[in-house]
């Protein structure tokens, strides 16, 4: 069970990096930092029609990210509840 949890955690971290990459590739609404270095706001990394595609991909990735956050948090709390501390039994001694 813990192996599957660690695989899910690895996939969650991978999803986080993919989401960051897609967000950083997108063109900003204003010219932002690229204008101060002489960047052309008309240029796009993947062509002219990719802004809408990247927005959709970002939306889907954000949806999966939030869903996996919820699932992993519930799974982590369930794992925490299932591992109990060892029970110590105290015996009473009669004098």
Number of C-alpha atoms within 10 A of each C-alpha: 6 8 8 9 14 11 11 15 15 12 13 17 13 12 17 15 12 14 20 13 12 14 15 10 14 18 18 13 7 9 13 12 10 13 11 8 8 8 12 10 14 9 10 14 10 11 9 10 9 14 17 11 11 17 14 12 15 19 13 13 18 15 12 16 17 12 12 17 14 12 12 16 12 12 13 13 10 11 14 10 10 9 8 8 7 6 6 6 6 6 6 6 5 4 3
